[in-house]
Amino acid sequence: MDDITIEDFIKLDLRVAKVISAEPVEEADKLLKLELDVGEFGSKVVFAGMKKAYKAESLINKLVICVNNLKHRKMRFGTSEGMILAAGDDDIGIFILSPDDGAKPGMQVR
């Protein structure tokens, strides 16, 4: 893996977001469609490959970390406007990274 510089890292705009709606994408094996509240940045739709790890309804009101400035990606099911951070993989499981209590949608992650 290549090293990055601090200048590369600060290009990422990581924000706290709250899942306000979640639903499985019927035509996809892995995808959930999430609508995120990113505070002053409004809402974003994100397609996340975690259908096998999480029931959609269990994610509603959960705080997550969102890559807020990721280039939008047009997909067959719609446009994904960001990404949420998670650890793991299909073999061991997927685990959403969540901020501590007190964090609010829109807060910058530093």
Phi and psi in radians as a Rosetta constraint file:
Dihedral C 1 N 2 CA 2 C 2 CIRCULARHARMONIC -1.370 0.35
Dihedral N 2 CA 2 C 2 N 3 CIRCULARHARMONIC 2.469 0.35
Dihedral C 2 N 3 CA 3 C 3 CIRCULARHARMONIC -1.259 0.35
Dihedral N 3 CA 3 C 3 N 4 CIRCULARHARMONIC 2.634 0.35
Dihedral C 3 N 4 CA 4 C 4 CIRCULARHARMONIC -2.025 0.35
Dihedral N 4 CA 4 C 4 N 5 CIRCULARHARMONIC 2.851 0.35
Dihedral C 4 N 5 CA 5 C 5 CIRCULARHARMONIC -1.647 0.35
Dihedral N 5 CA 5 C 5 N 6 CIRCULARHARMONIC 2.919 0.35
Dihedral C 5 N 6 CA 6 C 6 CIRCULARHARMONIC -1.057 0.35
Dihedral N 6 CA 6 C 6 N 7 CIRCULARHARMONIC -0.583 0.35
Dihedral C 6 N 7 CA 7 C 7 CIRCULARHARMONIC -1.118 0.35
Dihedral N 7 CA 7 C 7 N 8 CIRCULARHARMONIC -0.651 0.35
Dihedral C 7 N 8 CA 8 C 8 CIRCULARHARMONIC -1.121 0.35
Dihedral N 8 CA 8 C 8 N 9 CIRCULARHARMONIC -0.807 0.35
Dihedral C 8 N 9 CA 9 C 9 CIRCULARHARMONIC -1.102 0.35
Dihedral N 9 CA 9 C 9 N 10 CIRCULARHARMONIC -0.733 0.35
Dihedral C 9 N 10 CA 10 C 10 CIRCULARHARMONIC -1.242 0.35
Dihedral N 10 CA 10 C 10 N 11 CIRCULARHARMONIC -0.129 0.35
Dihedral C 10 N 11 CA 11 C 11 CIRCULARHARMONIC -1.222 0.35
Dihedral N 11 CA 11 C 11 N 12 CIRCULARHARMONIC -0.406 0.35
Dihedral C 11 N 12 CA 12 C 12 CIRCULARHARMONIC -1.304 0.35
Dihedral N 12 CA 12 C 12 N 13 CIRCULARHARMONIC 2.304 0.35
Dihedral C 12 N 13 CA 13 C 13 CIRCULARHARMONIC -1.881 0.35
Dihedral N 13 CA 13 C 13 N 14 CIRCULARHARMONIC 1.608 0.35
Dihedral C 13 N 14 CA 14 C 14 CIRCULARHARMONIC -1.585 0.35
Dihedral N 14 CA 14 C 14 N 15 CIRCULARHARMONIC 2.249 0.35
Dihedral C 14 N 15 CA 15 C 15 CIRCULARHARMONIC -2.320 0.35
Dihedral N 15 CA 15 C 15 N 16 CIRCULARHARMONIC 2.616 0.35
Dihedral C 15 N 16 CA 16 C 16 CIRCULARHARMONIC -1.262 0.35
Dihedral N 16 CA 16 C 16 N 17 CIRCULARHARMONIC 2.390 0.35
Dihedral C 16 N 17 CA 17 C 17 CIRCULARHARMONIC -2.406 0.35
Dihedral N 17 CA 17 C 17 N 18 CIRCULARHARMONIC 2.705 0.35
Dihedral C 17 N 18 CA 18 C 18 CIRCULARHARMONIC -1.999 0.35
Dihedral N 18 CA 18 C 18 N 19 CIRCULARHARMONIC 2.279 0.35
Dihedral C 18 N 19 CA 19 C 19 CIRCULARHARMONIC -1.292 0.35
Dihedral N 19 CA 19 C 19 N 20 CIRCULARHARMONIC 2.056 0.35
Dihedral C 19 N 20 CA 20 C 20 CIRCULARHARMONIC -1.790 0.35
Dihedral N 20 CA 20 C 20 N 21 CIRCULARHARMONIC -0.349 0.35
Dihedral C 20 N 21 CA 21 C 21 CIRCULARHARMONIC -2.701 0.35
Dihedral N 21 CA 21 C 21 N 22 CIRCULARHARMONIC 2.664 0.35
Dihedral C 21 N 22 CA 22 C 22 CIRCULARHARMONIC -2.645 0.35
Dihedral N 22 CA 22 C 22 N 23 CIRCULARHARMONIC 2.406 0.35
Dihedral C 22 N 23 CA 23 C 23 CIRCULARHARMONIC -2.660 0.35
Dihedral N 23 CA 23 C 23 N 24 CIRCULARHARMONIC 2.573 0.35
Dihedral C 23 N 24 CA 24 C 24 CIRCULARHARMONIC -1.216 0.35
Dihedral N 24 CA 24 C 24 N 25 CIRCULARHARMONIC 2.575 0.35
Dihedral C 24 N 25 CA 25 C 25 CIRCULARHARMONIC -1.591 0.35
Dihedral N 25 CA 25 C 25 N 26 CIRCULARHARMONIC 1.901 0.35
Dihedral C 25 N 26 CA 26 C 26 CIRCULARHARMONIC -1.023 0.35
Dihedral N 26 CA 26 C 26 N 27 CIRCULARHARMONIC -0.638 0.35
Dihedral C 26 N 27 CA 27 C 27 CIRCULARHARMONIC -1.443 0.35
Dihedral N 27 CA 27 C 27 N 28 CIRCULARHARMONIC 0.012 0.35
Dihedral C 27 N 28 CA 28 C 28 CIRCULARHARMONIC -2.178 0.35
Dihedral N 28 CA 28 C 28 N 29 CIRCULARHARMONIC 2.446 0.35
Dihedral C 28 N 29 CA 29 C 29 CIRCULARHARMONIC -1.266 0.35
Dihedral N 29 CA 29 C 29 N 30 CIRCULARHARMONIC -0.583 0.35
Dihedral C 29 N 30 CA 30 C 30 CIRCULARHARMONIC -1.946 0.35
Dihedral N 30 CA 30 C 30 N 31 CIRCULARHARMONIC -0.257 0.35
Dihedral C 30 N 31 CA 31 C 31 CIRCULARHARMONIC -1.602 0.35
Dihedral N 31 CA 31 C 31 N 32 CIRCULARHARMONIC 2.434 0.35
Dihedral C 31 N 32 CA 32 C 32 CIRCULARHARMONIC -2.007 0.35
Dihedral N 32 CA 32 C 32 N 33 CIRCULARHARMONIC 2.482 0.35
Dihedral C 32 N 33 CA 33 C 33 CIRCULARHARMONIC -1.712 0.35
Dihedral N 33 CA 33 C 33 N 34 CIRCULARHARMONIC 2.075 0.35
Dihedral C 33 N 34 CA 34 C 34 CIRCULARHARMONIC -2.007 0.35
Dihedral N 34 CA 34 C 34 N 35 CIRCULARHARMONIC 2.408 0.35
Dihedral C 34 N 35 CA 35 C 35 CIRCULARHARMONIC -1.863 0.35
Dihedral N 35 CA 35 C 35 N 36 CIRCULARHARMONIC 2.194 0.35
Dihedral C 35 N 36 CA 36 C 36 CIRCULARHARMONIC -1.933 0.35
Dihedral N 36 CA 36 C 36 N 37 CIRCULARHARMONIC 2.440 0.35
Dihedral C 36 N 37 CA 37 C 37 CIRCULARHARMONIC -1.644 0.35
Dihedral N 37 CA 37 C 37 N 38 CIRCULARHARMONIC 2.022 0.35
Dihedral C 37 N 38 CA 38 C 38 CIRCULARHARMONIC -1.918 0.35
Dihedral N 38 CA 38 C 38 N 39 CIRCULARHARMONIC 0.651 0.35
Dihedral C 38 N 39 CA 39 C 39 CIRCULARHARMONIC 1.046 0.35
Dihedral N 39 CA 39 C 39 N 40 CIRCULARHARMONIC -2.232 0.35
Dihedral C 39 N 40 CA 40 C 40 CIRCULARHARMONIC -1.089 0.35
Dihedral N 40 CA 40 C 40 N 41 CIRCULARHARMONIC -0.251 0.35
Dihedral C 40 N 41 CA 41 C 41 CIRCULARHARMONIC -1.556 0.35
Dihedral N 41 CA 41 C 41 N 42 CIRCULARHARMONIC 0.000 0.35
Dihedral C 41 N 42 CA 42 C 42 CIRCULARHARMONIC 1.460 0.35
Dihedral N 42 CA 42 C 42 N 43 CIRCULARHARMONIC -2.645 0.35
Dihedral C 42 N 43 CA 43 C 43 CIRCULARHARMONIC -1.934 0.35
Dihedral N 43 CA 43 C 43 N 44 CIRCULARHARMONIC 2.723 0.35
Dihedral C 43 N 44 CA 44 C 44 CIRCULARHARMONIC -2.375 0.35
Dihedral N 44 CA 44 C 44 N 45 CIRCULARHARMONIC 2.559 0.35
Dihedral C 44 N 45 CA 45 C 45 CIRCULARHARMONIC -1.766 0.35
Dihedral N 45 CA 45 C 45 N 46 CIRCULARHARMONIC 2.254 0.35
Dihedral C 45 N 46 CA 46 C 46 CIRCULARHARMONIC -2.266 0.35
Dihedral N 46 CA 46 C 46 N 47 CIRCULARHARMONIC 2.328 0.35
Dihedral C 46 N 47 CA 47 C 47 CIRCULARHARMONIC -1.728 0.35
Dihedral N 47 CA 47 C 47 N 48 CIRCULARHARMONIC 2.114 0.35
Dihedral C 47 N 48 CA 48 C 48 CIRCULARHARMONIC -2.097 0.35
Dihedral N 48 CA 48 C 48 N 49 CIRCULARHARMONIC 2.346 0.35
Dihedral C 48 N 49 CA 49 C 49 CIRCULARHARMONIC -1.450 0.35
Dihedral N 49 CA 49 C 49 N 50 CIRCULARHARMONIC 1.127 0.35
Dihedral C 49 N 50 CA 50 C 50 CIRCULARHARMONIC -2.369 0.35
Dihedral N 50 CA 50 C 50 N 51 CIRCULARHARMONIC 0.437 0.35
Dihedral C 50 N 51 CA 51 C 51 CIRCULARHARMONIC -1.051 0.35
Dihedral N 51 CA 51 C 51 N 52 CIRCULARHARMONIC -0.621 0.35
Dihedral C 51 N 52 CA 52 C 52 CIRCULARHARMONIC -1.331 0.35
Dihedral N 52 CA 52 C 52 N 53 CIRCULARHARMONIC -0.386 0.35
Dihedral C 52 N 53 CA 53 C 53 CIRCULARHARMONIC -1.652 0.35
Dihedral N 53 CA 53 C 53 N 54 CIRCULARHARMONIC -0.501 0.35
Dihedral C 53 N 54 CA 54 C 54 CIRCULARHARMONIC -2.355 0.35
Dihedral N 54 CA 54 C 54 N 55 CIRCULARHARMONIC 2.441 0.35
Dihedral C 54 N 55 CA 55 C 55 CIRCULARHARMONIC -1.380 0.35
Dihedral N 55 CA 55 C 55 N 56 CIRCULARHARMONIC 2.367 0.35
Dihedral C 55 N 56 CA 56 C 56 CIRCULARHARMONIC -0.921 0.35
Dihedral N 56 CA 56 C 56 N 57 CIRCULARHARMONIC -0.805 0.35
Dihedral C 56 N 57 CA 57 C 57 CIRCULARHARMONIC -1.139 0.35
Dihedral N 57 CA 57 C 57 N 58 CIRCULARHARMONIC -0.408 0.35
Dihedral C 57 N 58 CA 58 C 58 CIRCULARHARMONIC -1.291 0.35
Dihedral N 58 CA 58 C 58 N 59 CIRCULARHARMONIC -0.238 0.35
Dihedral C 58 N 59 CA 59 C 59 CIRCULARHARMONIC -1.602 0.35
Dihedral N 59 CA 59 C 59 N 60 CIRCULARHARMONIC -0.278 0.35
Dihedral C 59 N 60 CA 60 C 60 CIRCULARHARMONIC -1.088 0.35
Dihedral N 60 CA 60 C 60 N 61 CIRCULARHARMONIC 2.294 0.35
Dihedral C 60 N 61 CA 61 C 61 CIRCULARHARMONIC 1.336 0.35
Dihedral N 61 CA 61 C 61 N 62 CIRCULARHARMONIC 0.045 0.35
Dihedral C 61 N 62 CA 62 C 62 CIRCULARHARMONIC -1.348 0.35
Dihedral N 62 CA 62 C 62 N 63 CIRCULARHARMONIC 2.413 0.35
Dihedral C 62 N 63 CA 63 C 63 CIRCULARHARMONIC -1.491 0.35
Dihedral N 63 CA 63 C 63 N 64 CIRCULARHARMONIC 2.386 0.35
Dihedral C 63 N 64 CA 64 C 64 CIRCULARHARMONIC -2.362 0.35
Dihedral N 64 CA 64 C 64 N 65 CIRCULARHARMONIC 3.006 0.35
Dihedral C 64 N 65 CA 65 C 65 CIRCULARHARMONIC -1.848 0.35
Dihedral N 65 CA 65 C 65 N 66 CIRCULARHARMONIC 2.220 0.35
Dihedral C 65 N 66 CA 66 C 66 CIRCULARHARMONIC -2.012 0.35
Dihedral N 66 CA 66 C 66 N 67 CIRCULARHARMONIC 2.387 0.35
Dihedral C 66 N 67 CA 67 C 67 CIRCULARHARMONIC -1.417 0.35
Dihedral N 67 CA 67 C 67 N 68 CIRCULARHARMONIC 1.779 0.35
Dihedral C 67 N 68 CA 68 C 68 CIRCULARHARMONIC -1.343 0.35
Dihedral N 68 CA 68 C 68 N 69 CIRCULARHARMONIC -0.474 0.35
Dihedral C 68 N 69 CA 69 C 69 CIRCULARHARMONIC -1.910 0.35
Dihedral N 69 CA 69 C 69 N 70 CIRCULARHARMONIC 0.420 0.35
Dihedral C 69 N 70 CA 70 C 70 CIRCULARHARMONIC -1.237 0.35
Dihedral N 70 CA 70 C 70 N 71 CIRCULARHARMONIC 2.381 0.35
Dihedral C 70 N 71 CA 71 C 71 CIRCULARHARMONIC -1.007 0.35
Dihedral N 71 CA 71 C 71 N 72 CIRCULARHARMONIC 2.341 0.35
Dihedral C 71 N 72 CA 72 C 72 CIRCULARHARMONIC -1.065 0.35
Dihedral N 72 CA 72 C 72 N 73 CIRCULARHARMONIC 2.516 0.35
Dihedral C 72 N 73 CA 73 C 73 CIRCULARHARMONIC -2.150 0.35
Dihedral N 73 CA 73 C 73 N 74 CIRCULARHARMONIC 2.030 0.35
Dihedral C 73 N 74 CA 74 C 74 CIRCULARHARMONIC -1.320 0.35
Dihedral N 74 CA 74 C 74 N 75 CIRCULARHARMONIC 2.214 0.35
Dihedral C 74 N 75 CA 75 C 75 CIRCULARHARMONIC -2.152 0.35
Dihedral N 75 CA 75 C 75 N 76 CIRCULARHARMONIC 2.963 0.35
Dihedral C 75 N 76 CA 76 C 76 CIRCULARHARMONIC -1.062 0.35
Dihedral N 76 CA 76 C 76 N 77 CIRCULARHARMONIC -0.480 0.35
Dihedral C 76 N 77 CA 77 C 77 CIRCULARHARMONIC -1.699 0.35
Dihedral N 77 CA 77 C 77 N 78 CIRCULARHARMONIC -0.138 0.35
Dihedral C 77 N 78 CA 78 C 78 CIRCULARHARMONIC 2.568 0.35
Dihedral N 78 CA 78 C 78 N 79 CIRCULARHARMONIC -2.923 0.35
Dihedral C 78 N 79 CA 79 C 79 CIRCULARHARMONIC -1.857 0.35
Dihedral N 79 CA 79 C 79 N 80 CIRCULARHARMONIC 2.232 0.35
Dihedral C 79 N 80 CA 80 C 80 CIRCULARHARMONIC -1.593 0.35
Dihedral N 80 CA 80 C 80 N 81 CIRCULARHARMONIC 2.201 0.35
Dihedral C 80 N 81 CA 81 C 81 CIRCULARHARMONIC -1.813 0.35
Dihedral N 81 CA 81 C 81 N 82 CIRCULARHARMONIC 0.218 0.35
Dihedral C 81 N 82 CA 82 C 82 CIRCULARHARMONIC 3.070 0.35
Dihedral N 82 CA 82 C 82 N 83 CIRCULARHARMONIC -2.813 0.35
Dihedral C 82 N 83 CA 83 C 83 CIRCULARHARMONIC -2.658 0.35
Dihedral N 83 CA 83 C 83 N 84 CIRCULARHARMONIC 2.512 0.35
Dihedral C 83 N 84 CA 84 C 84 CIRCULARHARMONIC -1.813 0.35
Dihedral N 84 CA 84 C 84 N 85 CIRCULARHARMONIC 2.601 0.35
Dihedral C 84 N 85 CA 85 C 85 CIRCULARHARMONIC -1.495 0.35
Dihedral N 85 CA 85 C 85 N 86 CIRCULARHARMONIC 2.372 0.35
Dihedral C 85 N 86 CA 86 C 86 CIRCULARHARMONIC -2.576 0.35
Dihedral N 86 CA 86 C 86 N 87 CIRCULARHARMONIC 2.787 0.35
Dihedral C 86 N 87 CA 87 C 87 CIRCULARHARMONIC -1.998 0.35
Dihedral N 87 CA 87 C 87 N 88 CIRCULARHARMONIC 2.789 0.35
Dihedral C 87 N 88 CA 88 C 88 CIRCULARHARMONIC 1.752 0.35
Dihedral N 88 CA 88 C 88 N 89 CIRCULARHARMONIC -2.893 0.35
Dihedral C 88 N 89 CA 89 C 89 CIRCULARHARMONIC -2.763 0.35
Dihedral N 89 CA 89 C 89 N 90 CIRCULARHARMONIC -3.093 0.35
Dihedral C 89 N 90 CA 90 C 90 CIRCULARHARMONIC -1.116 0.35
Dihedral N 90 CA 90 C 90 N 91 CIRCULARHARMONIC -0.497 0.35
Dihedral C 90 N 91 CA 91 C 91 CIRCULARHARMONIC -1.319 0.35
Dihedral N 91 CA 91 C 91 N 92 CIRCULARHARMONIC -0.778 0.35
Dihedral C 91 N 92 CA 92 C 92 CIRCULARHARMONIC -1.743 0.35
Dihedral N 92 CA 92 C 92 N 93 CIRCULARHARMONIC -0.247 0.35
Dihedral C 92 N 93 CA 93 C 93 CIRCULARHARMONIC 2.018 0.35
Dihedral N 93 CA 93 C 93 N 94 CIRCULARHARMONIC 2.892 0.35
Dihedral C 93 N 94 CA 94 C 94 CIRCULARHARMONIC -2.057 0.35
Dihedral N 94 CA 94 C 94 N 95 CIRCULARHARMONIC 2.350 0.35
Dihedral C 94 N 95 CA 95 C 95 CIRCULARHARMONIC -2.271 0.35
Dihedral N 95 CA 95 C 95 N 96 CIRCULARHARMONIC 2.011 0.35
Dihedral C 95 N 96 CA 96 C 96 CIRCULARHARMONIC -1.193 0.35
Dihedral N 96 CA 96 C 96 N 97 CIRCULARHARMONIC 2.365 0.35
Dihedral C 96 N 97 CA 97 C 97 CIRCULARHARMONIC -1.478 0.35
Dihedral N 97 CA 97 C 97 N 98 CIRCULARHARMONIC 2.245 0.35
Dihedral C 97 N 98 CA 98 C 98 CIRCULARHARMONIC -2.201 0.35
Dihedral N 98 CA 98 C 98 N 99 CIRCULARHARMONIC 2.510 0.35
Dihedral C 98 N 99 CA 99 C 99 CIRCULARHARMONIC -1.311 0.35
Dihedral N 99 CA 99 C 99 N 100 CIRCULARHARMONIC 2.824 0.35
Dihedral C 99 N 100 CA 100 C 100 CIRCULARHARMONIC -1.192 0.35
Dihedral N 100 CA 100 C 100 N 101 CIRCULARHARMONIC 2.883 0.35
Dihedral C 100 N 101 CA 101 C 101 CIRCULARHARMONIC -1.000 0.35
Dihedral N 101 CA 101 C 101 N 102 CIRCULARHARMONIC 2.542 0.35
Dihedral C 101 N 102 CA 102 C 102 CIRCULARHARMONIC 1.781 0.35
Dihedral N 102 CA 102 C 102 N 103 CIRCULARHARMONIC -0.409 0.35
Dihedral C 102 N 103 CA 103 C 103 CIRCULARHARMONIC -1.220 0.35
Dihedral N 103 CA 103 C 103 N 104 CIRCULARHARMONIC 2.558 0.35
Dihedral C 103 N 104 CA 104 C 104 CIRCULARHARMONIC -2.162 0.35
Dihedral N 104 CA 104 C 104 N 105 CIRCULARHARMONIC 2.611 0.35
Dihedral C 104 N 105 CA 105 C 105 CIRCULARHARMONIC -0.927 0.35
Dihedral N 105 CA 105 C 105 N 106 CIRCULARHARMONIC 2.327 0.35
Dihedral C 105 N 106 CA 106 C 106 CIRCULARHARMONIC 1.731 0.35
Dihedral N 106 CA 106 C 106 N 107 CIRCULARHARMONIC -0.328 0.35
Dihedral C 106 N 107 CA 107 C 107 CIRCULARHARMONIC -1.056 0.35
Dihedral N 107 CA 107 C 107 N 108 CIRCULARHARMONIC 2.439 0.35
Dihedral C 107 N 108 CA 108 C 108 CIRCULARHARMONIC -1.387 0.35
Dihedral N 108 CA 108 C 108 N 109 CIRCULARHARMONIC 2.427 0.35
Dihedral C 108 N 109 CA 109 C 109 CIRCULARHARMONIC -1.618 0.35
Dihedral N 109 CA 109 C 109 N 110 CIRCULARHARMONIC 2.239 0.35
